């Protein structure tokens, strides 16, 4: 029984990480139909931002304050990735709308450049980020099962980000404009909505969420220039499985892939488990090509 509980907890933990990574990708892909292959490098930017904040706290603040560096690292990671995403959208992405192959190749090239810049600044080997003292240890449940504080913190962080994004998308004027552009760009433009500004802000917000995901990944293990490439394929699978542009679909897609991946790996091996998950996704998309939750739109029948 304890083994099953631990496997379910591990599955939820993996799902939360995938959800945080795929959340920003789902928004930008659903709005602009741009395949952003540099999304993994935005995760890397957030991870290295946490690393820099840690070093600044260690160098310039007393030891008593070091434990709270992570509270500043989260908004700093969002801000740095947000700023870079805004620059990337205004300088490159906005010229590639309607050209998916060009956007794929261009953002893939941007990702390679960012990886090389990270190697030049921080070195090729992975670097470690020291977890705050208050995140060490875990909760011991009945039967001896231990739930680490780090994993619980990541799950809580994902829930907070998900709630904030829900408020932004469904309860704010900016979110309504974003959904209007996502459903019918031409009609939204006719109603006076600046689709260019909506695209730029939305892409920057998605980049900022990727930065938070990178910050969270520093709690799991060492980080390096290629940390984002390990998760980008799974993130795209979450977006496609959940349904493009739907927040609830992204949640269910991440839960499905995370739990299935953990269970398959427990019953088989890590490599075979990923293959089985991929086959299940392909089979499901043959049945529902639009994903779990399809975007509603209005059309006129001829």
N, C-alpha and C positions, 0 to 999 in steps of 0.2 A: 504493500500500500504506500509506504514512504517513497519507494522508487517511482511509482506512478505520479505521486504529488510533485516530486522533484522534477520529473520530466515535463509535467504540465507547466510548472513554474519556469523552467528553462525555455519552453516553447513560447510562453507569454513574454519572457524577457527578450528573446530573439525577435518576436513579432513587434515589440515596442521599438526596438532599434530600427527595424526595417520600415516601420511606419514613420518614424521621425525622418529617415533618409528619403523616403518616397513622397512625403507630404509636399515638400516644395516642388519636386519633380512633377507631381500630379497636377499642381496648379498651373505651372508654366506650360506643360505639354498640353493640358486641356484648353488653355486660353489661346496660345499662339501656334500650336501644332509644330513646335520647334523641338527637334531631338537634340537635347543638350548633353553631349558627351563629356563636357567639362564639369558636370555636376559632381563627379567624384572629387575633382580638384577643389571645388568649393567646400566639400567636407574636409579636405586636407587643410584648407586655409583656416577653418574653424579650430581644427586640432592644434595647429601650430600657434594660433593666437592664444589658446589656453596654455601652451608651453611657454610662450613669451611672458604672459601675465604671471605665471608661476615663478619664472626667473626674476622678474622685476620685484615681486614680493620678497623673494629670498635675498635679494641684493640690497634693497633700500628700506625694508620695513622690519620691525622686530619679530622675533620668532613667534611671539604670541599672536601676531596678526596673520601669520602664514596660513593657518588653517582655513582662513576665510577667502583665500585667493580665488577659489572656484566659484564663489558667489559673484565675483566680478568678471570671471572668465566667461560665463555664459552670455551676459549681454554684450561683452566685448567681442566675442566670436560672432554673434549675430550682426553687430554693427560693421565689423570689418568685411564679412561676407556680403552683407547688404550693399555696402559701398562698392565693392568690386563687381557685384552683379549688376548694379546700376550703370557703372562704367562700361561693362561688357555689353549690356543691352543697347546703350546709346551709341557705342562705337562700332559694334559689329552685328548683333543679332537683328536689329531693326531693318537692316538692309537685306536680310535673308528670309523674310516672311514669304511663305508660299513656295519655298525652294528647300524641301526637306533634305535632299541629298547634299546640297551645298552647306546647309546648317550643320548636318552631321559631320561632314569633313572639316568644316571650319572650327567647330567647337572641339573636335578631337585634336586638331592642331593646337588650339589654345591650351587644352589639357596637358599636352606634351611640353609646351613651353613653361607652364606653371610648375610641372614636376621638376624640370631642369632648374628653374629659379629656386625652388625649395632645396634641391641638392646643393646649389651654390651657397645658399644662405645658412642652412642647418646641417649640411653634410648628407651623404648617402645612407649611412647606417641609421637604424631606428633610434629614436630617443624616447626616454621614459618621462612620464608625468606623475609626480608623487601625489597620491590621493590624500585629501584632507583627513585628519585624524578622526573626525566625526563620521566618516564614511567607512572606516575600517570595522571589521567584525560583521555580525549578522544576528538575526533573530532565530532562536532555536525553538522549533515547534514540537508538539507532542510526538514522540517516537524518534527524536533525534535529527529530524530534517532541519537543515540550516538554510535560511534565506538571506543571502548577503545584502548588506545595506546599500552597496553600490548598485546592484541590480534593482532593488526596490526604489532607489533614488531615480534611476533612469526611467523606470515605469511611471513614477510620479511626474517627472519632468515631461514625459511624452503626453500624459493626460493634461497637464497644464497648457502645453503648446496646442494640443488638439482643441481644448476649450476656448483658448484665445482666438485660434483660427476660425472656430465656429462663430464666435461673436463678430469677428471681422467680416466673414463672408456673408452671414445671414442676418446680422443685426446692425450693420453700419451702412452709410450711404456709399462709401467707397466699395464695399463688398457687393452692394446691389449693382453698381456700375460694372464691376468686374464680371458678375454673372450675366449681365445684359450683353456685354461684349462677347462672352464665351458662347452664349446661345445664338446670337445673331449680330455679327459685327456691323454689317451694313445698316441695319435698322437702328442700332445703338448710335452710330455715327450721325444718322439722319435726325435723331432726337437731341443732338447737341453734346454727346459724350465724346470727349477727346480720347479716342482709342489708343493713340500713341502714348499718352501719359499713363493710361491704365496698363498698357503693356509693360512700360518701364517700371512702374511701381510694383506690379505683380511679379515680374521677373526678379526684382531686387528682394522682395519678401521671400520668394522661394529660395533664393540664394542665401538669405539670412537664416532660414530654417535649416538649410544644409550645414551652415556654420555651427548652429547649435548641436546638430547631430555629430559633427566632428568633435566638438567639445565633450560630448557625452562619451564618445568612443575612447577618449583618453583614460577613462575610468576602467576600461576593460583590459587594455594592454598597451605596449609601446606603439608609437606612431612613426610613420615614415612618409616619404614623398608619394608612395603608391598606395596609401591606406584607402583612398576612395575607390580604387579600381576593384577592390575585393567585394564591394557592396553594390556597385552600379548596376550590374546585370540583375541581381535580385530586386533592386528598386524598380527597374523597368518592368519586371514581371509582376510586381505588386500593382503598378499603375495599370497595366494591360488587363490583369485579372479582375481588379476592382471595378474598372470602368473609368474611362478618361473623364477627368473634370468633376468627379463626384467624391466628396469627402467621406461619406459613409462607405462607399465602395472601396476606397483606399484602406479604411480601417479593417473591413472584412477581408480584403485581399492580403493584408499584412498578417492578420491572425491566421488565416488559412495556410499561407506559405510557411510562417514561423512554426506553427504547431505541427504541420505535416513534415517539415524538414527535420524537426527534433525527433519525432516519433520514428520516422523512417531510418534516421541515423542510429537510433537506439536499437532497432530491430535488425538492421543490416550493417552497412559501413557508411562513412561520411560521403565518399564518392558515389556509391550506389544510391544513397538516400537522395542526393541532389538530382540524380538522373530520374528517379521515380517521381520526385516532385515536378520536374520539368515535363515528364510524360503526362502526369495528371493535369497540368495546366493546359497542355496542347489538346488533350481530350476534352476538357471542359470548354475551351474556346471553340471547338468544333460544334458544340451544342449551343453556346451563347457567345457569338463572336464579339458582341459589344461589352462583354464583361458582366460582372455580378449586378452592377447598377448602371444602366445606360442613361446617358444625358437626354432629357426630354427636349424636344424641339417642335416647332409648328411648321407645317408644310401644307401647301395647297395641292390637292389632287387634280390631275388633269382630266 
